[in-house]
Structures are given as C-alpha cells and as structure tokens.
Amino acid sequence: MPNSQRPRFAIINGDDFGFSHGVNQAIIQAHEQGVLTSTSLMVTGDAAEEAIAWARNHPSLAVGLHLVLVCGQSALPPSQIPHLVDAMGNFSNSPLQAGLRYQFHPAIREELWREIRAQLKKFHNSGLSLSHVDGHLHLHTHPVILRILVELAPEFDIKVIRLPKEELRLNLKLDKHNLLTKLAWSGVFGGLRRYGEGLLKAHNISFAEQVYGLLQTGKMNEAYLLNLIPQIQADLVEIYSHPAVLKTGEPLNGPPQSGEMELTALLSDQVREALSANGFERINWIDYCNQQHR
C-alpha cells in the first residue's frame, strides 16, 4: 500500500457535461451526493446552456472544456471551416479518419486553430472559470491539436490538460475483457503521452501522473473502482467516467446501461471510503493549482 504520509490527490471527473439533460442530471447528482469533483463541458452540446446554468449554481464543481473535434458539432459555422465539418456543422464520426486528415491535410491546420479558439472563447463567454482542457475521444492529444492548445494557453489561461496514462498490466489484472482494443489503445496513447509530457512541461502546463478511464471506458463500475483504488501508486491521479441518467428520446454517450452503472459507482459510499482509506483527498484542478501556488 502506498505511503499514507504523502499528500495524495484524486480528481474525479465526469465527461460530456452538456451532451444531454440526462448526462447533466447525472453529473450534478454525482457532485451533490457522490464523489465527483470536476466535469468537462461540451460547449456545442445539445444541453450546454442547461449545463452552464447548473455549473453556476454549483461553484464547488470545477468545469473544464471537453474539446469536440470528432463525433459532434462545431462552434463555428460550416462556411468558415469547410474542411473540418459537413454542411450541417458535424465533424467526422471516425477518430482515425479525423486524426489522419488533421495530420496530413495542410488546409485543415488553420481551420483547426480557429475552431479550437472558438470553443475556448465560447467557454470563456459562459463566465465559468476554466479548470482544465480535455477532449472528446481524447483527440485533443493529437500532436497538431495539442500544439494549438499550448499556443492558445496564455490567452485562455489553460493551466491543465489531460494526458491519458493508465497501467495496462494493472487494468488487465482487474479486467481482461477487450484485450486487443486495450493493447492498441495503450500503445497509441502511450506514444501520445510521451510526446505530450515534453510539450506541456516546456510550457508549465500541469497534468495528472495517472489517468484512469481510457482502458475501462463504459465499465468504470463500483467493483472496478473498489479493486483499482487500493492498488494506485501515484499521488496525483484523475479518475474519469461518463455518468448518465437514461431519458426517453435522448441519445446515449456510451454503451447501453453504462451511464447509470457509472453513476452508481460515483454515488457509492464504499468508493468514497476507499479513496479516504488510501489517503486520497478528493479535489479539483482549480483547488489543486491554488494549493501548489500558495
């Protein structure tokens, strides 16, 4: 068990705030009644305005930007970013296709810069304090996109960017399902993490030592968290999931039933006790950064 004398911090984040009314409801419930300390807002989501209103009424809930550049809607009109979106303003639904085009299509670079800045500006205009930046399907870790975020960091006071990093061996010890996918993701995001670490350190932008959620996406349930938490060795970690309440007629942001299952985990008294028993202070990035600069 890790040395309990060291200060240990856990950011518990809910992604996709603003995606739907059901997601918004789950995130607020998990913050009010559970262990959730932080969330990431999709500024172009169908329920973004409702999410912003909820956040204003919950100042203890830190809110970051969930940058959307795949499987979602743009902030700018299609006429301004014709290489990025279709005529309806929709990004590609394929992360692989989008990533390759962002890497190799020269005309896209300037459009990406404008769209990323527009989403940051839309967040700024909400009046909320920017806790951190992460991205839908982690496309924000793409080197082209990450460099743009770093370039825009001084203007928008970006202090923290999520860099996924999760121990493959530990995850497989706890859950061997989806082995090939986990191997592939571990390799791809391991390389992106190594690139991102150097870039963010050079620009004094913070990131967590370990980030849990990628390899277990859609299955961050209570049993998994209770097995995971005692085995975490790092002292600054982010645990993220996608809680949701199912509402008739609303789209899902994960596999069927996964949102309710992950909400149940965030509401679990046992999960709360496990974090405490293993020396973790539940915190958000705003409070963590303020502590470090005292």
C-alpha positions as CSV (number, residue, x, y, z in Angstrom):
1,M,0.0,0.0,0.0
2,P,1.3,3.5,-0.8
3,N,2.9,5.5,1.9
4,S,-0.1,7.2,3.7
5,Q,2.2,10.0,4.9
6,R,2.4,11.5,1.4
7,P,-0.2,14.0,0.3
8,R,-2.4,12.3,-2.3
9,F,-4.9,13.9,-4.6
10,A,-7.7,12.4,-6.7
11,I,-9.6,14.5,-9.3
12,I,-12.9,12.6,-10.0
13,N,-14.2,13.9,-13.4
14,G,-17.4,13.4,-15.3
15,D,-17.0,13.8,-19.1
16,D,-19.6,15.1,-21.6
17,F,-21.3,17.7,-19.5
18,G,-23.8,19.4,-21.8
19,F,-24.3,16.4,-24.1
20,S,-27.8,15.8,-22.9
21,H,-30.2,16.5,-20.0
22,G,-29.6,13.0,-18.7
23,V,-25.8,13.5,-18.6
24,N,-26.2,16.9,-16.9
25,Q,-28.5,15.4,-14.3
26,A,-26.1,12.6,-13.5
27,I,-23.1,14.8,-13.2
28,I,-24.9,17.2,-10.8
29,Q,-26.2,14.3,-8.7
30,A,-22.8,12.7,-8.6
31,H,-21.3,16.0,-7.3
32,E,-24.0,16.8,-4.8
33,Q,-24.4,13.2,-3.4
34,G,-21.3,11.4,-4.5
35,V,-17.5,11.7,-5.1
36,L,-17.5,13.8,-8.3
37,T,-15.3,16.9,-8.0
38,S,-15.0,18.0,-11.6
39,T,-16.6,17.9,-15.1
40,S,-15.8,18.7,-18.7
41,L,-18.2,20.8,-20.7
42,M,-19.1,20.2,-24.4
43,V,-19.8,23.9,-25.3
44,T,-21.7,22.8,-28.5
45,G,-23.6,20.0,-26.8
46,D,-27.4,19.9,-27.1
47,A,-27.8,20.7,-23.4
48,A,-24.8,23.0,-23.0
49,E,-26.8,26.0,-21.8
50,E,-28.5,24.0,-19.1
51,A,-25.1,22.6,-18.0
52,I,-23.7,26.1,-17.7
53,A,-26.7,27.2,-15.6
54,W,-26.2,24.2,-13.3
55,A,-22.5,24.9,-13.0
56,R,-23.1,28.5,-12.0
57,N,-25.3,27.2,-9.2
58,H,-22.6,24.7,-8.1
59,P,-19.4,26.7,-7.6
60,S,-17.6,23.8,-5.9
61,L,-17.9,21.8,-9.2
62,A,-14.9,22.6,-11.3
63,V,-15.6,22.8,-15.0
64,G,-13.1,22.3,-17.9
65,L,-13.6,22.3,-21.7
66,H,-14.3,19.0,-23.4
67,L,-13.0,19.9,-26.8
68,V,-15.0,18.4,-29.6
69,L,-13.3,17.7,-32.9
70,V,-14.9,14.4,-33.7
71,C,-18.4,12.9,-33.3
72,G,-20.1,16.2,-32.6
73,Q,-21.0,19.8,-33.6
74,S,-18.7,22.7,-34.4
75,A,-18.8,26.1,-32.7
76,L,-18.0,27.9,-36.0
77,P,-20.4,27.9,-39.0
78,P,-19.5,25.3,-41.7
79,S,-18.7,28.1,-44.2
80,Q,-15.7,29.1,-42.0
81,I,-14.3,25.6,-41.6
82,P,-15.3,23.7,-44.7
83,H,-12.5,21.1,-44.4
84,L,-13.4,20.2,-40.8
85,V,-17.2,19.7,-40.9
86,D,-20.1,18.9,-43.3
87,A,-22.7,21.3,-44.4
88,M,-24.6,20.8,-41.1
89,G,-21.6,21.6,-39.0
90,N,-20.9,17.9,-38.0
91,F,-17.4,16.6,-37.5
92,S,-16.4,13.2,-38.8
93,N,-17.6,10.2,-36.7
94,S,-14.3,8.4,-37.2
95,P,-11.5,9.4,-34.9
96,L,-8.9,7.6,-37.1
97,Q,-10.0,9.3,-40.2
98,A,-10.2,12.7,-38.5
99,G,-6.8,12.2,-36.9
100,L,-5.1,11.4,-40.3
101,R,-6.7,14.3,-42.0
102,Y,-5.7,16.7,-39.2
103,Q,-2.1,15.4,-39.5
104,F,-1.7,15.4,-43.3
105,H,-4.2,18.0,-44.8
106,P,-2.4,21.4,-44.8
107,A,-5.6,23.4,-45.2
108,I,-7.1,22.0,-42.1
109,R,-4.4,23.4,-39.7
110,E,-5.7,27.0,-39.8
111,E,-9.3,25.8,-39.6
112,L,-8.5,23.7,-36.5
113,W,-6.9,26.7,-34.8
114,R,-9.9,28.8,-35.5
115,E,-12.4,26.2,-34.3
116,I,-10.4,25.3,-31.1
117,R,-10.2,29.0,-30.3
118,A,-13.9,29.4,-30.9
119,Q,-14.7,26.6,-28.4
120,L,-12.4,28.1,-25.8
121,K,-14.0,31.5,-26.4
122,K,-17.5,30.0,-26.1
123,F,-16.4,28.6,-22.7
124,H,-14.9,31.9,-21.7
125,N,-18.1,33.7,-22.6
126,S,-20.0,31.4,-20.2
127,G,-18.4,33.2,-17.3
128,L,-17.2,29.9,-15.8
129,S,-13.6,29.5,-14.6
130,L,-11.6,27.2,-16.9
131,S,-10.4,24.3,-14.8
132,H,-8.7,22.2,-17.5
133,V,-8.9,21.0,-21.1
134,D,-9.5,17.5,-22.3
135,G,-11.2,16.2,-25.4
136,H,-13.9,14.0,-26.9
137,L,-12.4,10.6,-27.6
138,H,-9.1,12.1,-26.4
139,L,-8.5,13.7,-29.9
140,H,-7.0,16.7,-28.1
141,T,-3.8,14.6,-27.5
142,H,-3.2,14.6,-31.3
143,P,0.1,16.4,-31.7
144,V,-1.3,19.1,-34.1
145,I,-4.2,19.8,-31.7
146,L,-2.1,19.7,-28.6
147,R,0.3,22.3,-30.1
148,I,-2.6,24.6,-30.9
149,L,-3.9,24.3,-27.3
150,V,-0.4,25.1,-26.0
151,E,-0.3,28.1,-28.3
152,L,-3.6,29.3,-27.1
153,A,-2.9,28.6,-23.4
154,P,-1.7,32.1,-22.5
155,E,-4.8,33.8,-24.0
156,F,-7.2,31.5,-22.2
157,D,-5.2,30.7,-19.0
158,I,-5.1,27.0,-19.7
159,K,-3.3,25.5,-16.6
160,V,-4.1,21.8,-17.0
161,I,-4.5,19.5,-20.0
162,R,-5.4,15.8,-19.6
163,L,-2.8,13.3,-20.9
164,P,-4.2,9.8,-20.7
165,K,-1.9,7.4,-18.9
166,E,-3.0,4.1,-17.4
167,E,-1.1,0.9,-16.4
168,L,-2.1,-1.8,-18.9
169,R,-0.9,-4.6,-16.6
170,L,-3.0,-3.3,-13.7
171,N,-6.1,-2.9,-15.8
172,L,-5.8,-6.4,-17.3
173,K,-5.2,-7.8,-13.8
174,L,-8.6,-6.3,-12.8
175,D,-10.5,-6.9,-16.1
176,K,-9.2,-8.9,-19.1
177,H,-12.1,-8.0,-21.4
178,N,-11.4,-6.3,-24.8
179,L,-7.8,-7.3,-24.7
180,L,-6.9,-6.3,-28.3
181,T,-8.5,-2.9,-28.0
182,K,-6.7,-2.3,-24.7
183,L,-3.4,-3.3,-26.2
184,A,-3.9,-1.0,-29.2
185,W,-5.1,2.0,-27.1
186,S,-2.3,1.5,-24.6
187,G,0.3,1.7,-27.4
188,V,-1.3,4.7,-29.2
189,F,-2.0,6.8,-26.2
190,G,1.3,5.8,-24.6
191,G,3.1,7.4,-27.5
192,L,0.9,10.5,-27.4
193,R,1.5,10.8,-23.6
194,R,5.3,10.7,-24.1
195,Y,5.1,13.5,-26.7
196,G,2.6,15.5,-24.6
197,E,4.6,15.3,-21.4
198,G,7.6,17.1,-23.0
199,L,5.4,19.7,-24.6
200,L,3.3,20.5,-21.5
201,K,6.3,20.6,-19.2
202,A,8.1,23.0,-21.5
203,H,5.1,25.4,-21.2
204,N,4.4,24.9,-17.5
205,I,1.1,23.2,-18.1
206,S,0.1,20.6,-15.5
207,F,-1.2,17.0,-16.0
208,A,-2.0,14.1,-13.7
209,E,0.5,11.3,-13.0
210,Q,-2.0,8.7,-13.9
211,V,-5.4,9.0,-15.6
212,Y,-7.9,6.1,-15.1
213,G,-10.8,5.6,-17.5
214,L,-9.5,5.0,-21.0
215,L,-8.9,1.3,-20.9
216,Q,-12.1,0.7,-18.9
217,T,-14.3,3.1,-20.9
218,G,-18.0,2.4,-20.3
219,K,-17.2,0.0,-17.5
220,M,-16.0,2.2,-14.6
221,N,-18.3,0.5,-12.2
222,E,-18.2,0.2,-8.5
223,A,-16.5,-3.2,-8.3
224,Y,-13.7,-2.0,-10.7
225,L,-13.1,1.2,-8.7
226,L,-13.0,-0.7,-5.4
227,N,-10.4,-3.0,-6.8
228,L,-8.4,-0.3,-8.5
229,I,-8.1,2.4,-5.8
230,P,-6.1,0.4,-3.3
231,Q,-3.5,-0.5,-6.0
232,I,-2.9,3.0,-7.3
233,Q,0.7,4.0,-6.6
234,A,0.6,7.6,-8.0
235,D,-0.1,10.5,-5.7
236,L,-1.9,12.8,-8.3
237,V,-4.5,11.0,-10.3
238,E,-7.6,11.6,-12.3
239,I,-10.4,9.1,-12.5
240,Y,-13.0,9.9,-15.1
241,S,-16.2,8.3,-16.4
242,H,-19.4,9.1,-18.3
243,P,-22.3,9.1,-15.8
244,A,-25.8,9.5,-17.3
245,V,-29.4,9.1,-16.5
246,L,-31.4,7.5,-19.3
247,K,-34.1,9.8,-20.6
248,T,-36.6,8.8,-23.4
249,G,-35.7,10.2,-26.7
250,E,-32.1,11.3,-25.8
251,P,-29.0,9.8,-27.4
252,L,-26.6,7.7,-25.4
253,N,-23.0,8.8,-24.8
254,G,-21.8,5.3,-24.1
255,P,-22.9,1.7,-24.3
256,P,-26.5,0.9,-23.1
257,Q,-26.8,1.0,-19.2
258,S,-23.2,2.1,-18.8
259,G,-24.1,5.7,-17.8
260,E,-26.4,4.5,-15.0
261,M,-23.8,2.0,-13.9
262,E,-21.0,4.6,-13.7
263,L,-23.3,7.0,-11.9
264,T,-24.0,4.3,-9.3
265,A,-20.2,3.9,-8.8
266,L,-19.8,7.7,-8.2
267,L,-22.6,7.7,-5.7
268,S,-21.1,4.7,-3.8
269,D,-20.2,5.2,-0.1
270,Q,-17.7,2.4,-0.4
271,V,-15.9,4.2,-3.2
272,R,-15.8,7.3,-1.1
273,E,-14.4,5.3,1.8
274,A,-11.8,3.6,-0.4
275,L,-10.5,6.9,-1.6
276,S,-10.2,8.1,2.0
277,A,-8.7,4.9,3.4
278,N,-6.0,5.1,0.7
279,G,-5.0,8.6,1.6
280,F,-6.7,10.4,-1.3
281,E,-8.1,13.9,-0.8
282,R,-10.8,14.4,-3.4
283,I,-10.0,17.7,-5.1
284,N,-10.5,19.6,-8.4
285,W,-7.8,21.1,-10.6
286,I,-8.6,24.7,-9.6
287,D,-8.2,24.0,-5.9
288,Y,-5.1,21.8,-6.6
289,C,-3.4,24.5,-8.6
290,N,-4.2,27.1,-6.0
291,Q,-2.7,24.9,-3.3
292,Q,0.5,24.5,-5.3
293,H,0.9,28.3,-5.7
294,R,0.4,29.2,-2.0
